[in-house]
């Protein structure tokens, strides 16, 4: 039976009781509006740890667009049903007051990682992510925390933050979960109109095709190819396409300069901002 906590001290008491029994703690932080992608993270956590803790908290300080925060879907009752279905042990649903009794002035320095892609288009976003995830890690003190590769830059930022703060947690990356037509699962997808939902899978199709052209295109040419294909879809308002290494997320000139690469995209479709990425090698 899942237990629901709103207060930090009560959640910590419950977690500490399990730790005293020698049980490992797996943690999946979310902003709710759960979907099958989230559940896959939780199933992985259940395989690797004894107790599954999930948090649902729409973190106001990581939104640089007030309308985006206001429109973010909140579906707590159906979220709880989904959590029960995967055997969540503890659900943490703090209020903003509980998480931020006073304004948090922490400033992280993520270097080059935070200046490209999402960092360039959403100023302050990653600092907000760093603040809330570090708070949640300090509250839950998990052995392992599970994140999806769809938000690949966020994953890199969290790994950097864990290293900076010397937090004793293993960050586990899980593959992007996709709809049958290839669209990356996201809480934002439910805000797409019927017409937009039909167009959205083209994002993945373009990235996948671009990644397959590695033997004939340079990194810069691949970036240009994907940009051109996406701009050809009138409804897409493209923000960026980036071909980058998979560690520092920086652009590079030649494939043999690095050990691994991905192609990243962000675009606006109607009122919904969508991101995705595909591994090149």
C-alpha positions, 0 to 999 in steps of 0.5 A, a space after each residue: 500500500 503506497 504511503 503519501 507524505 506532504 512533510 519532509 520530516 515524516 517522509 524521512 522517518 519512514 525512509 530511515 525506518 526502511 534503511 535501518 532494515 538494510 533496504 536500498 532506496 530508489 528515487 524518481 523525482 517528477 513534476 507529475 502528469 505521469 505517463 508510461 515513460 515515468 513508469 518505465 523509470 519506476 519499474 527500473 528502480 523497482 528492479 534495482 532497489 528495495 524501496 521506491 520513492 517518487 516525488 511530485 512537485 511542479 518546481 516554480 523556479 525552473 520555469 523561465 516562462 510564467 505561462 508555461 508554469 501556469 499551463 503545466 498539467 496537474 493530474 494528482 489523482 490519476 498519477 496516484 493510480 499509476 504509481 499504485 500500479 507500479 508498486 510505489 512505496 512512498 509518494 512525496 507531494 510537498 507544497 511550495 512552502 515545504 520546499 522553499 520556506 524562504 527563497 533559495 539563493 543557491 547559484 550553481 556553476 555548470 560551466 559550458 554545460 549550461 550555456 548551450 541548447 536549453 541553457 541558452 534558450 531557457 536562462 535560469 532553468 538549470 539552476 532551478 533544476 539543480 536547486 530542487 534536485 539537490 534539495 530532494 536528494 538531501 531529503 530522500 538520500 536515495 542510493 540510486 536516482 533514475 532519470 530519462 535520456 529524453 532530457 539528456 542535458 538535464 541528466 548531464 547537469 544533475 550528474 555534474 551537480 552530484 559531483 560538485 556537491 559530492 552527493 552519495 547517489 548513483 544517477 541511473 540513465 534510462 532510455 527515452 520511452 516513445 509512442 508507437 509512432 516514435 514521439 518521445 513521451 512527455 507530459 506536454 504531449 497531452 496539450 497538443 491538438 489532434 492536428 499537432 499530435 499528427 505532425 509531432 512524430 516527424 521530429 523523431 523521424 528527422 533526427 533518426 534519419 539524420 543520425 543514420 547519415 553519419 557516414 556521408 555527412 559531417 557533424 555540421 552538415 548533419 545539423 544543417 540537414 536536420 534543420 532544413 527538414 524540420 523548418 520545412 514543416 510549417 507548423 514547427 517553430 524551430 529553436 535549435 538543432 545541435 549535433 554535440 558530444 554526449 559528455 560536455 554537449 559541445 559541438 565538434 568538427 570531425 566524428 573522430 574527435 569524440 567518443 560519442 555523439 547525439 543530435 538534439 532538437 527543441 521546437 515550438 508546436 502551437 503552444 507546446 515546446 517539445 525537445 528530443 534527442 537521438 544517439 548518433 554513436 
